[in-house]
Amino acid sequence: MDTGKTGAFLRELRRERGLTQEQLAERFRVSRRTVSRWETGSNLPELTILMELADFYGVDLRELLDGERKAEQMDGELEKTVRKAADYSEEGKRRLERRMHRFFLFGVLCSAVYGLLLFLDCADGFLGGLFSGIPVGVMLVGALMTSRHAARVQAWKCGLLHRRRQPDFPKDGPSCRRP
């Protein structure tokens, strides 16, 4: 796949629609810089966004990936398979998002308990230290797991646990299994 060709095709389609990079970025909830990277070929959209772009521009996904218009239409079965793969990827992201929301809620609750301990003037002991440290740890882990380095952290964790990554899950989905 030629990313430069795909990027040029994306730029051509955007210009045919008479849109600016800012307008397209707003439509797909990404930054203008991200759209610029798509169009230069230095970065390509995720599969779900590619599918949305194909629908938006009225072209086949295969045409977007090849970077040129095709005369024949994409086979319906192939399109169904691609859509299923995208749905599967989205489900993994939703699971991770729910897990992170619970994790942050736990940190907020610990902060509230620490605030209560401060109010009761009991925050100097072990419990005060515990309930002040947990939210800091939650913030650090949350920042790391929502960054672009999450896949590396996950692989490192699997290595520590002497497990290997499950190949049938996306990078941000369920993590490890026993060898």
C-alpha positions as CSV (number, residue, x, y, z in Angstrom):
1,M,0.0,0.0,0.0
2,D,1.4,3.4,-1.0
3,T,0.5,5.8,1.8
4,G,1.6,8.8,-0.2
5,K,-0.9,7.8,-3.0
6,T,-3.6,7.2,-0.4
7,G,-2.9,10.6,1.2
8,A,-3.0,12.4,-2.2
9,F,-6.4,10.7,-3.0
10,L,-7.8,11.8,0.4
11,R,-6.7,15.4,-0.4
12,E,-8.3,15.2,-3.8
13,L,-11.6,13.9,-2.4
14,R,-11.6,16.6,0.3
15,R,-11.0,19.3,-2.3
16,E,-13.8,17.8,-4.6
17,R,-16.1,18.3,-1.7
18,G,-14.9,21.9,-1.3
19,L,-13.8,21.4,2.3
20,T,-10.9,22.8,4.2
21,Q,-8.7,20.6,6.5
22,E,-10.3,22.3,9.5
23,Q,-13.8,21.5,8.3
24,L,-13.0,17.8,7.7
25,A,-11.2,17.6,11.0
26,E,-14.2,18.9,12.8
27,R,-16.5,16.5,11.0
28,F,-14.4,13.5,12.1
29,R,-13.5,14.8,15.5
30,V,-9.7,14.9,14.9
31,S,-7.2,17.8,14.7
32,R,-6.4,19.7,11.5
33,R,-2.9,18.5,11.9
34,T,-4.1,14.9,11.9
35,V,-5.9,15.5,8.6
36,S,-2.7,17.1,7.2
37,R,-0.8,14.0,8.2
38,W,-3.3,11.8,6.4
39,E,-3.0,13.8,3.3
40,T,0.8,13.8,3.2
41,G,0.8,10.1,3.8
42,S,2.9,10.3,6.9
43,N,0.0,8.8,8.9
44,L,-3.2,7.0,7.9
45,P,-6.6,7.0,9.7
46,E,-7.7,4.1,11.8
47,L,-9.8,1.5,10.1
48,T,-13.1,2.8,11.6
49,I,-12.3,6.4,10.4
50,L,-11.3,5.1,7.0
51,M,-14.7,3.4,6.7
52,E,-16.4,6.6,7.7
53,L,-14.4,8.5,5.1
54,A,-15.3,6.0,2.4
55,D,-19.0,6.5,3.3
56,F,-18.6,10.3,3.5
57,Y,-16.9,10.6,0.1
58,G,-19.0,7.8,-1.5
59,V,-16.1,5.6,-2.5
60,D,-15.2,2.0,-1.7
61,L,-12.8,1.3,1.1
62,R,-10.5,-0.5,-1.4
63,E,-10.4,2.7,-3.5
64,L,-9.3,4.7,-0.4
65,L,-6.6,2.2,0.5
66,D,-5.3,1.9,-3.1
67,G,-5.4,5.7,-3.6
68,E,-7.4,5.6,-6.8
69,R,-10.9,5.2,-8.2
70,K,-11.8,1.7,-9.3
71,A,-14.4,0.9,-12.0
72,E,-15.7,-2.2,-10.2
73,Q,-17.4,-2.2,-6.8
74,M,-16.1,-3.9,-3.7
75,D,-17.4,-7.4,-3.1
76,G,-20.2,-7.3,-0.4
77,E,-18.6,-10.1,1.6
78,L,-15.3,-8.4,1.8
79,E,-16.9,-5.2,3.0
80,K,-18.9,-7.2,5.7
81,T,-15.6,-8.7,6.9
82,V,-13.9,-5.4,7.1
83,R,-16.9,-3.9,9.0
84,K,-16.9,-6.8,11.5
85,A,-13.1,-6.3,12.1
86,A,-13.7,-2.6,12.7
87,D,-16.6,-3.4,15.1
88,Y,-14.4,-5.9,16.9
89,S,-11.6,-3.2,17.3
90,E,-14.2,-0.7,18.6
91,E,-15.4,-3.2,21.2
92,G,-11.9,-3.6,22.5
93,K,-11.6,0.2,22.8
94,R,-14.9,0.4,24.6
95,R,-13.8,-2.3,27.1
96,L,-10.6,-0.4,27.8
97,E,-12.5,2.8,28.2
98,R,-14.9,1.3,30.7
99,R,-12.0,-0.2,32.6
100,M,-10.2,3.2,32.7
101,H,-13.4,5.0,33.9
102,R,-13.7,2.5,36.8
103,F,-10.1,3.0,37.6
104,F,-10.4,6.8,37.6
105,L,-13.6,6.6,39.7
106,F,-11.7,4.5,42.3
107,G,-9.1,7.3,42.4
108,V,-11.8,9.9,42.9
109,L,-13.3,7.9,45.7
110,C,-9.9,7.6,47.4
111,S,-9.4,11.4,47.1
112,A,-12.8,11.9,48.7
113,V,-11.9,9.6,51.6
114,Y,-8.6,11.5,52.0
115,G,-10.6,14.8,52.0
116,L,-12.8,13.3,54.8
117,L,-9.7,12.3,56.7
118,L,-8.3,15.8,56.4
119,F,-11.6,17.2,57.6
120,L,-11.6,14.9,60.6
121,D,-7.9,15.7,61.2
122,C,-6.9,12.0,60.9
123,A,-4.8,12.3,57.7
124,D,-1.4,12.0,59.5
125,G,-1.4,8.3,59.9
126,F,-1.2,5.2,57.7
127,L,-4.7,5.7,56.2
128,G,-4.0,9.3,55.3
129,G,-0.9,8.3,53.4
130,L,-2.7,5.4,51.7
131,F,-5.6,7.5,50.6
132,S,-3.4,10.4,49.4
133,G,-1.1,8.1,47.5
134,I,-3.7,6.0,45.6
135,P,-5.1,8.9,43.6
136,V,-1.6,10.0,42.6
137,G,-0.9,6.5,41.4
138,V,-4.2,6.3,39.6
139,M,-3.4,9.5,37.8
140,L,0.0,8.3,36.7
141,V,-1.2,4.9,35.5
142,G,-4.2,6.5,33.8
143,A,-2.0,9.0,32.0
144,L,0.4,6.3,30.9
145,M,-2.4,3.9,29.8
146,T,-4.2,6.6,27.8
147,S,-1.0,7.7,26.1
148,R,0.5,6.4,22.8
149,H,2.8,4.2,24.8
150,A,0.0,2.0,26.2
151,A,0.8,-0.9,23.8
152,R,4.4,-1.0,25.0
153,V,3.4,-0.9,28.6
154,Q,1.0,-3.8,27.9
155,A,3.7,-5.8,26.2
156,W,6.1,-5.1,29.1
157,K,3.4,-6.2,31.6
158,C,2.9,-9.4,29.7
159,G,6.7,-10.1,29.7
160,L,6.7,-9.6,33.5
161,L,3.9,-12.0,33.9
162,H,5.6,-14.5,31.6
163,R,2.6,-14.5,29.3
164,R,2.3,-13.8,25.6
165,R,0.0,-11.3,23.9
166,Q,-3.2,-12.8,22.5
167,P,-2.9,-12.4,18.7
168,D,-6.7,-12.4,18.2
169,F,-7.2,-9.2,20.2
170,P,-6.5,-5.7,19.2
171,K,-3.5,-3.9,20.8
172,D,-5.8,-2.1,23.3
173,G,-8.1,-5.0,24.0
174,P,-7.7,-7.9,26.4
175,S,-4.1,-8.3,27.2
176,C,-2.3,-11.5,27.9
177,R,-2.7,-15.2,28.2
178,R,-0.6,-17.9,29.7
179,P,2.0,-19.6,27.4
